[in-house]
Amino acid sequence: MKVLIIDDDADIRFVAAMSLRAGGGIEVIEASGGLVGVRKAREEQPDIILLDMMMPLMDGAQTIAALRMQTETARTPVIFLTAKTVGAEIQRMKELGAAGVLIKPFDPRTLAADVLALVK
C-alpha cells in the first residue's frame, strides 16, 4: 500500500511517515504543499492521501478539488489530517469528499490502523 502525505509541516510529515512505515507494508511519499502534492499524486498514484487542511498557497479544499479533477486521483481516498476540531469544519471536509478526518495531534501508535479503518 502507498500513502501520500501532503502537509506543509515537516515535523508532522516525519512523524506520520514513521508511524505509517512502522505499521508494516506501507510505502510513504511526502509532499510539502498542495501544488507538489497534486503532481506527486498524479505521478505516484497512491492508494490513500493524507491531506492537511491549512496550508499556504493551496489549502486542503483547493488541493482535494484539484485531485478530484485528475483522472489518476479522482477516486483516491483522501483523509484530512487537521487541527480543526469544530463539528462544522469536520462536516465541511466530509462534504468536500474526504473519506474521513483525523485530528492533530494524532496518536503515532495508532495512525496506520486509524487510516486503514477510515478507508475500509
C-alpha positions as CSV (number, residue, x, y, z in Angstrom):
1,M,0.0,0.0,0.0
2,K,1.2,3.5,-0.8
3,V,0.2,6.6,1.2
4,L,0.9,10.2,0.1
5,I,1.2,12.8,3.0
6,I,0.5,16.4,1.9
7,D,1.4,18.7,4.7
8,D,3.4,21.9,4.9
9,D,4.8,21.0,8.4
10,A,7.9,18.9,8.0
11,D,7.6,17.6,11.6
12,I,4.1,16.3,11.0
13,R,5.2,14.6,7.8
14,F,8.1,13.0,9.6
15,V,6.1,11.6,12.5
16,A,3.2,10.5,10.2
17,A,5.6,8.8,7.8
18,M,7.4,7.0,10.6
19,S,4.1,5.9,12.1
20,L,2.8,4.5,8.8
21,R,6.0,2.7,8.0
22,A,6.0,1.1,11.4
23,G,2.5,-0.2,10.7
24,G,4.1,-2.5,8.2
25,G,3.7,-2.8,4.4
26,I,3.1,0.9,3.9
27,E,5.2,2.9,1.4
28,V,5.1,6.6,2.2
29,I,5.5,9.5,-0.2
30,E,5.7,13.1,1.1
31,A,4.7,16.5,-0.3
32,S,5.3,19.9,1.3
33,G,2.2,21.5,-0.1
34,G,-0.8,21.2,-2.4
35,L,0.8,22.0,-5.7
36,V,3.6,19.5,-5.2
37,G,1.1,17.0,-3.7
38,V,-1.2,17.1,-6.7
39,R,1.7,16.5,-9.0
40,K,3.1,13.6,-6.9
41,A,-0.4,12.1,-6.6
42,R,-0.7,12.0,-10.4
43,E,2.8,10.5,-10.8
44,E,2.8,8.1,-7.9
45,Q,-0.9,7.1,-7.8
46,P,-1.1,6.4,-4.1
47,D,-3.8,4.2,-2.6
48,I,-4.6,6.8,0.1
49,I,-3.8,10.5,0.6
50,L,-3.4,12.2,4.0
51,L,-4.1,15.9,3.5
52,D,-3.6,18.9,5.7
53,M,-6.4,21.5,5.6
54,M,-4.4,24.6,6.5
55,M,-1.5,25.2,4.1
56,P,-0.2,28.3,2.3
57,L,-0.7,28.9,-1.4
58,M,-3.1,26.0,-1.9
59,D,-5.2,24.8,1.1
60,G,-6.7,21.4,1.6
61,A,-10.0,22.4,0.0
62,Q,-8.3,23.6,-3.2
63,T,-6.0,20.5,-3.1
64,I,-8.8,18.0,-2.9
65,A,-10.6,19.8,-5.7
66,A,-7.5,19.6,-7.9
67,L,-7.1,15.9,-7.0
68,R,-10.7,15.2,-8.0
69,M,-10.2,16.8,-11.4
70,Q,-7.3,14.4,-12.3
71,T,-8.3,11.1,-13.8
72,E,-5.5,9.4,-11.9
73,T,-6.7,10.6,-8.5
74,A,-10.4,11.3,-8.9
75,R,-11.3,8.3,-6.8
76,T,-8.3,8.1,-4.4
77,P,-9.5,8.2,-0.8
78,V,-8.4,11.4,0.9
79,I,-8.3,11.7,4.7
80,F,-7.9,15.2,6.1
81,L,-5.3,15.4,8.9
82,T,-6.1,18.7,10.6
83,A,-6.1,20.7,13.8
84,K,-9.6,22.0,13.1
85,T,-11.9,20.2,15.5
86,V,-15.1,22.2,15.2
87,G,-18.0,20.0,14.1
88,A,-19.0,22.3,11.2
89,E,-15.4,22.2,9.9
90,I,-15.3,18.4,10.1
91,Q,-18.6,18.2,8.3
92,R,-17.3,20.6,5.6
93,M,-14.3,18.4,5.0
94,K,-16.5,15.4,4.5
95,E,-18.7,17.4,2.1
96,L,-15.5,18.1,0.1
97,G,-15.2,14.4,-0.5
98,A,-13.0,13.2,2.3
99,A,-13.1,9.6,3.3
100,G,-12.6,10.8,6.9
101,V,-10.9,13.3,9.2
102,L,-8.1,12.6,11.7
103,I,-7.4,15.3,14.3
104,K,-3.9,16.6,15.0
105,P,-2.2,15.8,17.2
106,F,-2.7,12.2,16.2
107,D,-1.5,9.1,18.1
108,P,1.5,7.8,16.2
109,R,1.0,4.3,17.7
110,T,-2.4,4.0,16.0
111,L,-2.1,6.2,12.9
112,A,-1.8,3.3,10.4
113,A,-4.8,1.4,11.9
114,D,-6.8,4.6,12.0
115,V,-6.1,5.4,8.4
116,L,-6.9,1.9,7.3
117,A,-10.2,1.9,9.3
118,L,-11.4,5.0,7.5
119,V,-10.9,3.6,4.0
120,K,-12.4,0.2,4.6
